[in-house]
Amino acid sequence: MAQSGRAVVIGGGIGGLTAAVALHGRGRQVTVLERAASLEPVGAGISLAPNALRALDVIGIGDEIRDLAAWQGDGGLRTPGGRWLSRSSADAAAERFGGPLVLLHRATLVTCLTARIPQDSIRTAAEATLADPGDADRPARVRTPDGEWEADLVVAADGIRSAVRSTLFPEHPGPVYSGFTTWRVVVPAPGAEFAPHETWGRGSIWGTQPLKDGRVYAYAAAVAPAGERARDDEKAELLRRFGDWHDPIPAVLAATRPEDVLRHDVHHLAEPLPAFHRGRVALVGDAAHAMPPMLGQGGNQAVEDAVVLAHHHEDLAAYTAARLPRTTAVTRQSVRAARLNLMSGRAAIALRNTAIAALSTAVPGLLLRGFDPVAGWRPPQQPYASGITPAGER
């Protein structure tokens, strides 16, 4: 039988764990079912913008995460030869958005989240499927190899290939290939000083960012056929593609072992879902609105979802109404950003770079300004609903 107030979360990633913490804080008895053998995340870094940090304020860890901000001084956008197209600073970004941009390892965020829910509420190696979404008169049912769970609320945080999404919305076409692949590494600092940067080449990009613990998070993307992989290893592929780009990229690659490199093709939900809920089930994160990573908002939107869902946990239609328009807009903006970042035509790239450099000189902070609608979001809960600014906000 269902216990009153029980919530079952399918998936122990960032979105699922944030939802578990937020629902636990609202008095729900929460069980997290994660199919992997542990919660150790597969991935590298995650960038948390002020919108997600405000959501984390609601569950009490916003300032703890802000303290991990490592970007200081200048940064910006470069060409492969090293020319700066646009420059900004950590202080300018924090002043504009009301707080820092924080890059941290996913494992750090997972540790912070799991510390705030009872440890016996997390079950790993627990493959879960939705047996019945439930309705107003009956609980939802989730099936696992060890038996069934009944719940007043099921949170589907089972990722871009969400089986729950397919069960709830079988007519939806699902994710499509975004046209490019990505690589990510976390390595020791390369020994050379550098300003955090993203570099745009021909159909490819590279980013080098510091972490608070002294390591470096680097990421890359390139237009490529779906499923293509290196003929030898992915470090060698990165050397072929980026080895002659400006410093510190060669030094970062020199510090990278082949086994350090993660490669994933990028997919997104080009067609929005009709809703983010059905019955007693709510979708969060990539299960609801997978998007390209060019704005760094995939994890951020999952965190937003989680705290908004907790706010509307007794009215899932209100959750859909709050989240569907916003995430659809952010997804579309991410798709447009990917097209701009990964241009392949030489003439178009030259025009793009000239325009960015000229506009950034004429209108300082222009690129930051384009991020305003994303980073300016505020949660519906206190303290933001009251207009009071917490300590982490400037």
MIGUVO-851802 format. One record per residue (C-alpha): residue in three letters; x, y, z. Coordinates in steps of 0.5 Angstrom, whole numbers, padded with zeros to 4 digits, always signed. Example, Ala and Ser with C-alpha at 12.3 -4.5 7.8 and 13.67 -1.06 7.14 Angstrom:
ALA+0025-0009+0016SER+0027-0002+0014
# end
This chain:
MET+0000+0000+0000ALA+0002+0007-0001GLN+0004+0011+0005SER+0001+0018+0005GLY+0006+0023+0003ARG+0011+0018-0001ALA+0015+0021-0007VAL+0019+0016-0011VAL+0024+0019-0015ILE+0027+0015-0021GLY+0034+0017-0022GLY+0040+0019-0018GLY+0043+0025-0022ILE+0043+0032-0021GLY+0035+0033-0022GLY+0033+0027-0018LEU+0037+0028-0012THR+0035+0036-0012ALA+0028+0034-0013ALA+0029+0029-0007VAL+0032+0034-0002ALA+0027+0039-0004LEU+0021+0034-0003HIS+0024+0032+0003GLY+0024+0039+0006ARG+0017+0039+0004GLY+0015+0033+0009ARG+0015+0028+0004GLN+0018+0021+0005VAL+0022+0020-0001THR+0026+0014-0004VAL+0031+0015-0010LEU+0031+0009-0014GLU+0038+0009-0018ARG+0039+0004-0023ALA+0047+0004-0023ALA+0051+0001-0017SER+0053+0007-0014LEU+0051+0015-0015GLU+0058+0017-0017PRO+0057+0021-0023VAL+0059+0019-0030GLY+0061+0026-0032ALA+0066+0032-0031GLY+0064+0039-0029ILE+0058+0042-0029SER+0057+0050-0029LEU+0052+0053-0024ALA+0049+0060-0026PRO+0046+0065-0021ASN+0039+0062-0023ALA+0041+0055-0021LEU+0044+0058-0015ARG+0038+0061-0013ALA+0034+0055-0013LEU+0040+0052-0009ASP+0038+0057-0004VAL+0031+0054-0003ILE+0034+0048-0001GLY+0040+0051+0004ILE+0046+0050+0000GLY+0047+0056-0005ASP+0052+0059-0001GLU+0056+0053+0000ILE+0056+0052-0007ARG+0058+0059-0009ASP+0064+0059-0004LEU+0067+0054-0010ALA+0067+0059-0015ALA+0074+0059-0018TRP+0073+0064-0024GLN+0077+0071-0022GLY+0080+0076-0026ASP+0079+0076-0034GLY+0076+0071-0039GLY+0072+0071-0045LEU+0072+0069-0052ARG+0078+0067-0057THR+0080+0065-0064PRO+0084+0058-0065GLY+0090+0063-0066GLY+0089+0066-0059ARG+0086+0073-0061TRP+0081+0075-0056LEU+0074+0077-0059SER+0070+0079-0053ARG+0073+0080-0046SER+0069+0080-0039SER+0071+0079-0032ALA+0068+0075-0026ASP+0066+0081-0022ALA+0062+0084-0028ALA+0059+0077-0029ALA+0057+0077-0022GLU+0055+0084-0022ARG+0050+0083-0028PHE+0047+0077-0025GLY+0047+0078-0018GLY+0052+0072-0016PRO+0058+0068-0019LEU+0058+0063-0024VAL+0061+0057-0021LEU+0064+0051-0024LEU+0065+0045-0020HIS+0066+0037-0021ARG+0059+0034-0021ALA+0061+0029-0016THR+0062+0035-0011LEU+0055+0037-0012VAL+0052+0030-0011THR+0056+0030-0005CYS+0052+0036-0002LEU+0045+0034-0004THR+0046+0027-0002ALA+0048+0029+0005ARG+0041+0033+0006ILE+0037+0026+0005PRO+0036+0020+0010GLN+0042+0015+0007ASP+0037+0009+0007SER+0032+0013+0002ILE+0037+0012-0003ARG+0037+0005-0007THR+0042+0004-0012ALA+0042-0002-0017ALA+0035-0001-0017GLU+0032-0002-0024ALA+0025+0002-0024THR+0020+0002-0029LEU+0013+0006-0029ALA+0008+0001-0028ASP+0002+0005-0027PRO+0002+0013-0027GLY-0004+0013-0022ASP-0009+0019-0022ALA-0013+0023-0017ASP-0016+0016-0014ARG-0011+0011-0014PRO-0003+0012-0013ALA+0002+0011-0018ARG+0006+0004-0018VAL+0013+0003-0020ARG+0016-0004-0021THR+0023-0006-0019PRO+0026-0013-0019ASP+0025-0013-0011GLY+0018-0011-0012GLU+0013-0005-0013TRP+0013+0002-0010GLU+0006+0006-0009ALA+0007+0013-0009ASP+0003+0019-0008LEU+0008+0022-0013VAL+0013+0019-0018VAL+0019+0024-0020ALA+0022+0021-0027ALA+0029+0024-0027ASP+0031+0018-0032GLY+0035+0022-0037ILE+0035+0024-0044ARG+0033+0016-0046SER+0027+0017-0041ALA+0023+0010-0041VAL+0018+0014-0036ARG+0017+0019-0042SER+0016+0014-0047THR+0011+0011-0043LEU+0007+0017-0041PHE+0008+0020-0048PRO+0008+0014-0053GLU+0007+0019-0059HIS+0013+0024-0058PRO+0018+0023-0063GLY+0024+0023-0057PRO+0031+0026-0058VAL+0034+0028-0064TYR+0042+0028-0066SER+0044+0035-0065GLY+0049+0035-0070PHE+0056+0035-0066THR+0060+0031-0061THR+0063+0033-0054TRP+0069+0031-0050ARG+0070+0033-0043VAL+0076+0032-0038VAL+0078+0034-0031VAL+0086+0034-0031PRO+0091+0037-0026ALA+0093+0045-0027PRO+0097+0045-0034GLY+0103+0049-0030ALA+0101+0055-0034GLU+0097+0061-0032PHE+0091+0062-0037ALA+0085+0066-0037PRO+0078+0062-0037HIS+0076+0062-0044GLU+0072+0059-0049THR+0075+0059-0056TRP+0071+0058-0063GLY+0074+0055-0069ARG+0071+0052-0075GLY+0065+0047-0073SER+0069+0046-0067ILE+0070+0050-0060TRP+0074+0049-0054GLY+0073+0051-0047THR+0079+0051-0041GLN+0076+0053-0034PRO+0079+0053-0027LEU+0076+0049-0021LYS+0077+0051-0014ASP+0081+0045-0012GLY+0086+0047-0017ARG+0085+0042-0023VAL+0082+0044-0030TYR+0076+0043-0033ALA+0076+0043-0041TYR+0071+0041-0046ALA+0071+0041-0053ALA+0065+0040-0059ALA+0066+0039-0066VAL+0061+0038-0072ALA+0061+0030-0073PRO+0057+0024-0076ALA+0053+0021-0070GLY+0056+0015-0067GLU+0063+0017-0070ARG+0069+0015-0066ALA+0077+0016-0066ARG+0080+0011-0070ASP+0085+0010-0064ASP+0083+0014-0058GLU+0080+0020-0056LYS+0086+0024-0053ALA+0089+0023-0060GLU+0083+0025-0063LEU+0083+0032-0059LEU+0090+0033-0061ARG+0089+0032-0068ARG+0083+0037-0068PHE+0086+0042-0062GLY+0093+0041-0061ASP+0095+0047-0065TRP+0090+0052-0062HIS+0093+0057-0057ASP+0096+0056-0050PRO+0094+0053-0045ILE+0090+0048-0050PRO+0097+0044-0052ALA+0099+0044-0044VAL+0092+0041-0042LEU+0092+0036-0047ALA+0099+0034-0045ALA+0097+0033-0038THR+0091+0029-0041ARG+0091+0021-0041PRO+0087+0017-0046GLU+0083+0014-0040ASP+0081+0021-0038VAL+0077+0023-0044LEU+0069+0023-0044ARG+0066+0023-0051HIS+0059+0023-0052ASP+0054+0025-0058VAL+0049+0031-0056HIS+0042+0030-0057HIS+0036+0034-0055LEU+0028+0034-0055ALA+0027+0039-0061GLU+0019+0038-0060PRO+0017+0040-0053LEU+0013+0035-0049PRO+0005+0037-0049ALA+0006+0037-0041PHE+0011+0035-0036HIS+0006+0031-0032ARG+0001+0025-0033GLY-0003+0022-0027ARG+0002+0023-0021VAL+0008+0023-0025ALA+0012+0029-0026LEU+0018+0029-0031VAL+0025+0033-0029GLY+0031+0035-0033ASP+0033+0031-0039ALA+0027+0027-0039ALA+0023+0033-0040HIS+0027+0038-0044ALA+0034+0035-0046MET+0038+0041-0049PRO+0045+0042-0053PRO+0050+0044-0048MET+0052+0051-0051LEU+0049+0055-0045GLY+0051+0051-0040GLN+0044+0050-0038GLY+0042+0043-0038GLY+0044+0041-0030ASN+0041+0048-0028GLN+0034+0047-0031ALA+0034+0041-0028VAL+0035+0044-0021GLU+0030+0049-0023ASP+0025+0044-0024ALA+0026+0040-0018VAL+0025+0046-0013VAL+0019+0048-0017LEU+0016+0041-0017ALA+0017+0041-0010HIS+0013+0048-0009HIS+0007+0045-0014HIS+0008+0038-0011GLU+0000+0038-0010ASP-0001+0041-0017LEU+0002+0038-0022ALA-0001+0042-0028ALA+0001+0048-0024TYR+0008+0045-0025THR+0008+0044-0032ALA+0005+0051-0033ALA+0011+0054-0029ARG+0016+0050-0033LEU+0014+0048-0040PRO+0015+0055-0043ARG+0021+0057-0040THR+0025+0050-0041THR+0022+0051-0048ALA+0025+0058-0049VAL+0032+0056-0046THR+0032+0050-0051ARG+0031+0054-0057GLN+0036+0059-0055SER+0041+0053-0054VAL+0040+0050-0061ARG+0041+0057-0064ALA+0047+0058-0060ALA+0050+0051-0062ARG+0049+0054-0069LEU+0053+0060-0068ASN+0058+0057-0064LEU+0059+0051-0069MET+0059+0055-0076SER+0063+0051-0081GLY+0063+0056-0087ARG+0069+0061-0087ALA+0066+0067-0090ALA+0060+0066-0084ILE+0066+0065-0079ALA+0069+0071-0081LEU+0063+0075-0081ARG+0061+0073-0074ASN+0068+0074-0071THR+0068+0081-0074ALA+0061+0083-0071ILE+0062+0080-0064ALA+0069+0084-0064ALA+0066+0090-0066LEU+0060+0090-0062SER+0063+0088-0056THR+0068+0094-0056ALA+0062+0098-0058VAL+0057+0095-0052PRO+0062+0092-0047GLY+0058+0087-0043LEU+0054+0085-0050LEU+0055+0077-0049LEU+0053+0077-0042ARG+0047+0081-0043GLY+0044+0076-0048PHE+0044+0071-0042ASP+0040+0076-0038PRO+0033+0072-0039VAL+0037+0065-0037ALA+0041+0068-0031GLY+0035+0072-0028TRP+0030+0067-0026ARG+0028+0067-0019PRO+0024+0061-0015PRO+0017+0062-0013GLN+0019+0060-0006GLN+0022+0065+0000PRO+0026+0068+0000TYR+0025+0070-0007ALA+0018+0071-0007SER+0018+0076-0002GLY+0023+0080-0005ILE+0028+0079+0000THR+0035+0078-0002PRO+0039+0072+0001ALA+0046+0073+0003GLY+0049+0070-0003GLU+0046+0075-0008ARG+0049+0082-0009
# end
